[in-house]
Amino acid sequence: MPGFRCQPGVGGRHRADTGRSVDLWPVDNAIEANGLGKRYGRRWALADCTLTVPAGQVVGLVGPNGAGKTTLLELAAGLLRPTTGTIRVRPRTGFVAQGAPAYAGLSVADHLRMGQALNARWDAGLARRQAAAAGLDLRQRAGRLSGGQRARLALTLAVAKRPELLILDEPVANLDPLARREFLDSVAAAVAASDEGTTVVFSSHLVADVERVCGYLIVLAGGEVRLAGPLSSLLAGRDGQRSLDDLVVFHLREVTR
């Protein structure tokens, strides 16, 4: 598929870690990866990956466990150094890790103050509005919040940085259906209210969640991008499949054949 190639690689072409992380400078797309790979010992979590993520979209990244989704997102966020290749992203990036980690002993207000202290572009007004919309008690300690409330707190901290690129790694994996829907609606609302032209990339196992809020889809499996494109185009030409879920499953099954 033009512009999207991720292939598993174990050959000698992979060089030692370059020491470089993510390149931050203006790019036309939200993420541009070229020959990207990450190795742990002898195992390649992601190898020879070349892809382009368009800017100004809500992008869903779907794939089974072990497909390399988290590795790809952490490379994009600058949390990992690539073993091979390069990755370029928009300069201002926000990241919400799996499980929406927070400091259990700190209150919601403490988290907001810490965010303001650590981020020069922090929007305190936006943070307060996001917290209020989520129904968060500023005095409540994070350790006493529900899973949905912690996810909304993590999203508030990320959005208040005014990022150009917002990366969410399995943000709704442990939430009940109502909390999941509220979180996804809050993501869509935050993007709609942004004047930064924010791009959102989030990974999920649930195609229905992707279909609800995303305008662009990437299916990653077996180290390869199996499907990618605007959701409207994919739904218009389903390769004989009845739904987006059927289309995704069809391409995932191709991996095992």
C-alpha positions as CSV (number, residue, x, y, z in Angstrom):
1,M,0.0,0.0,0.0
2,P,1.6,3.3,-1.1
3,G,3.0,5.2,1.8
4,F,2.5,2.4,4.3
5,R,4.9,-0.4,4.8
6,C,5.9,-2.3,7.9
7,Q,7.7,-5.6,7.5
8,P,9.2,-7.9,10.1
9,G,13.0,-7.9,9.8
10,V,15.7,-10.0,11.3
11,G,18.5,-9.6,8.8
12,G,21.8,-7.9,9.0
13,R,20.5,-4.7,7.6
14,H,19.4,-3.6,11.1
15,R,22.2,-1.5,12.6
16,A,23.0,-0.8,16.2
17,D,21.0,1.8,18.1
18,T,21.8,5.2,16.7
19,G,21.2,7.0,20.0
20,R,18.7,9.3,18.2
21,S,15.1,9.5,19.4
22,V,12.3,11.3,17.7
23,D,13.0,14.2,15.3
24,L,10.9,17.3,16.2
25,W,10.5,19.8,13.4
26,P,7.6,21.0,11.1
27,V,6.3,18.3,8.9
28,D,3.4,18.2,6.5
29,N,1.9,15.1,8.2
30,A,1.4,14.4,11.9
31,I,3.8,11.4,11.8
32,E,6.3,10.3,9.2
33,A,8.3,7.1,9.8
34,N,10.9,5.7,7.4
35,G,12.5,2.3,7.9
36,L,11.6,2.5,11.6
37,G,12.5,-0.4,13.8
38,K,12.9,-1.2,17.5
39,R,14.7,-4.3,18.8
40,Y,14.8,-5.8,22.3
41,G,17.7,-8.2,22.5
42,R,17.1,-10.5,19.5
43,R,13.4,-9.7,19.2
44,W,12.2,-7.0,16.8
45,A,9.0,-5.4,18.3
46,L,8.8,-3.2,15.1
47,A,10.9,-3.4,12.0
48,D,11.4,-1.7,8.7
49,C,8.2,0.4,9.2
50,T,7.4,3.2,6.8
51,L,4.2,5.0,7.2
52,T,2.5,8.4,7.0
53,V,-0.2,9.7,9.4
54,P,-2.1,12.6,8.0
55,A,-2.5,15.8,10.0
56,G,-5.8,17.2,11.3
57,Q,-7.4,13.8,11.7
58,V,-8.6,11.5,14.5
59,V,-6.7,8.4,13.6
60,G,-7.5,4.9,14.9
61,L,-4.7,2.3,15.2
62,V,-6.1,-1.2,15.4
63,G,-4.3,-4.5,15.8
64,P,-3.9,-7.6,17.9
65,N,-1.6,-7.9,20.9
66,G,2.0,-8.0,19.8
67,A,1.4,-6.1,16.6
68,G,3.7,-3.3,17.6
69,K,1.1,-0.6,18.3
70,T,2.5,0.5,21.7
71,T,6.0,0.4,20.4
72,L,5.1,2.6,17.4
73,L,3.2,5.1,19.6
74,E,6.0,5.3,22.2
75,L,8.5,5.9,19.5
76,A,6.3,8.7,18.2
77,A,6.0,10.2,21.7
78,G,9.8,10.1,22.1
79,L,9.7,7.6,25.0
80,L,11.8,5.1,23.1
81,R,14.8,5.4,20.8
82,P,14.6,3.7,17.5
83,T,17.1,1.0,16.7
84,T,16.8,1.7,13.0
85,G,15.3,4.3,10.8
86,T,13.8,7.7,11.6
87,I,10.5,9.1,12.8
88,R,9.4,12.7,12.5
89,V,6.4,14.2,14.3
90,R,4.8,17.6,15.0
91,P,6.9,19.5,17.7
92,R,4.2,19.7,20.4
93,T,3.0,16.2,21.4
94,G,0.8,15.0,24.2
95,F,0.8,11.3,25.3
96,V,-1.6,9.3,27.5
97,A,-0.2,5.8,28.3
98,Q,-2.1,2.6,28.9
99,G,-4.0,2.6,32.1
100,A,-4.0,6.5,32.3
101,P,-1.3,6.5,35.1
102,A,-1.6,9.2,37.8
103,Y,0.0,9.9,41.1
104,A,-2.3,8.2,43.6
105,G,-1.4,10.4,46.5
106,L,-1.9,13.7,44.7
107,S,-5.2,15.5,44.2
108,V,-6.7,16.5,40.9
109,A,-5.7,20.1,41.7
110,D,-2.1,18.9,42.4
111,H,-2.0,17.3,39.0
112,L,-3.2,20.5,37.3
113,R,-0.6,22.6,39.2
114,M,2.2,20.2,38.3
115,G,1.1,20.3,34.6
116,Q,1.3,24.1,34.7
117,A,4.7,24.0,36.3
118,L,6.1,21.6,33.7
119,N,4.6,23.0,30.5
120,A,5.3,26.5,29.1
121,R,2.2,26.4,26.9
122,W,-0.1,25.2,29.6
123,D,-3.7,26.5,29.2
124,A,-5.0,26.7,32.8
125,G,-8.5,27.8,31.7
126,L,-8.8,24.8,29.4
127,A,-7.6,22.5,32.1
128,R,-10.2,23.8,34.6
129,R,-13.0,23.5,31.9
130,Q,-12.0,20.0,31.0
131,A,-11.9,18.9,34.7
132,A,-15.3,20.5,35.3
133,A,-16.8,18.8,32.2
134,A,-15.5,15.5,33.5
135,G,-17.1,16.1,36.9
136,L,-13.7,15.8,38.6
137,D,-13.5,17.1,42.2
138,L,-10.3,19.1,42.4
139,R,-9.8,18.0,46.0
140,Q,-10.1,14.3,45.3
141,R,-6.9,12.2,45.3
142,A,-6.2,10.4,42.1
143,G,-6.0,7.1,43.9
144,R,-9.7,7.4,44.8
145,L,-10.9,8.2,41.2
146,S,-12.7,5.6,39.1
147,G,-11.0,4.2,36.0
148,G,-13.1,6.5,33.8
149,Q,-12.2,9.6,36.0
150,R,-8.5,8.8,35.9
151,A,-8.7,8.5,32.1
152,R,-10.4,11.9,31.9
153,L,-7.8,13.4,34.2
154,A,-5.0,12.0,32.0
155,L,-6.8,13.5,28.9
156,T,-7.2,16.8,30.7
157,L,-3.4,17.0,31.4
158,A,-2.5,16.1,27.8
159,V,-5.0,18.5,26.1
160,A,-4.1,21.4,28.4
161,K,-0.6,21.3,26.9
162,R,-2.2,22.5,23.6
163,P,-0.5,19.7,21.6
164,E,-0.4,19.5,17.8
165,L,-0.3,15.7,18.1
166,L,-2.2,13.8,20.8
167,I,-1.3,10.1,21.3
168,L,-3.5,7.8,23.3
169,D,-2.4,4.3,23.9
170,E,-5.4,2.0,24.6
171,P,-7.1,4.8,26.6
172,V,-10.4,2.9,27.0
173,A,-9.2,-0.7,27.4
174,N,-10.3,-1.0,31.0
175,L,-13.4,1.1,31.0
176,D,-17.0,0.1,31.1
177,P,-19.2,0.9,28.1
178,L,-20.6,4.1,29.5
179,A,-17.2,5.4,30.7
180,R,-15.7,4.4,27.3
181,R,-18.3,6.4,25.4
182,E,-18.0,9.4,27.6
183,F,-14.2,9.4,27.2
184,L,-14.4,9.1,23.4
185,D,-17.0,11.9,23.3
186,S,-14.6,14.1,25.4
187,V,-11.8,13.4,22.9
188,A,-13.9,14.4,20.0
189,A,-15.1,17.5,21.9
190,A,-11.6,18.5,22.8
191,V,-10.4,18.2,19.2
192,A,-13.4,20.2,17.9
193,A,-12.7,23.0,20.4
194,S,-9.0,23.2,19.6
195,D,-7.6,26.0,17.5
196,E,-4.3,24.1,17.1
197,G,-5.5,21.7,14.3
198,T,-4.8,18.9,16.7
199,T,-4.2,15.4,15.3
200,V,-5.3,12.5,17.5
201,V,-3.9,9.0,17.2
202,F,-5.3,6.3,19.5
203,S,-4.9,2.6,19.6
204,S,-7.8,0.2,20.4
205,H,-8.9,-3.4,20.0
206,L,-12.5,-2.2,19.6
207,V,-13.4,-1.4,16.0
208,A,-16.7,0.1,17.1
209,D,-14.9,2.8,19.2
210,V,-12.7,3.6,16.2
211,E,-15.7,3.9,13.9
212,R,-17.4,6.2,16.4
213,V,-14.8,8.9,16.5
214,C,-12.2,8.4,13.8
215,G,-11.9,9.7,10.3
216,Y,-8.8,7.6,9.4
217,L,-7.9,4.0,10.2
218,I,-4.7,2.1,10.3
219,V,-4.7,-1.7,10.9
220,L,-1.3,-3.1,12.1
221,A,-0.7,-6.8,12.4
222,G,2.3,-9.1,12.1
223,G,4.6,-6.1,11.7
224,E,2.8,-4.8,8.6
225,V,0.2,-2.2,7.9
226,R,-2.6,-4.3,6.5
227,L,-5.1,-1.5,5.9
228,A,-5.0,2.3,5.9
229,G,-7.1,5.1,4.6
230,P,-10.0,7.5,5.3
231,L,-12.8,5.7,7.1
232,S,-15.3,7.0,4.5
233,S,-13.4,5.4,1.6
234,L,-12.9,2.1,3.5
235,L,-16.6,1.9,4.2
236,A,-17.5,2.7,0.6
237,G,-15.3,-0.1,-0.7
238,R,-15.5,-3.0,1.7
239,D,-14.0,-5.8,-0.4
240,G,-17.4,-7.6,-0.1
241,Q,-17.4,-7.3,3.7
242,R,-20.7,-6.2,5.4
243,S,-19.2,-3.9,8.1
244,L,-16.0,-2.2,9.1
245,D,-15.5,-4.9,11.8
246,D,-15.8,-7.6,9.1
247,L,-13.3,-5.7,6.9
248,V,-10.7,-5.4,9.7
249,V,-11.1,-9.1,10.7
250,F,-10.7,-10.0,7.0
251,H,-7.3,-8.3,6.8
252,L,-6.2,-9.6,10.2
253,R,-6.9,-13.2,9.1
254,E,-4.8,-12.6,6.0
255,V,-1.8,-12.5,8.4
256,T,-2.2,-16.1,9.4
257,R,-2.6,-17.5,5.9
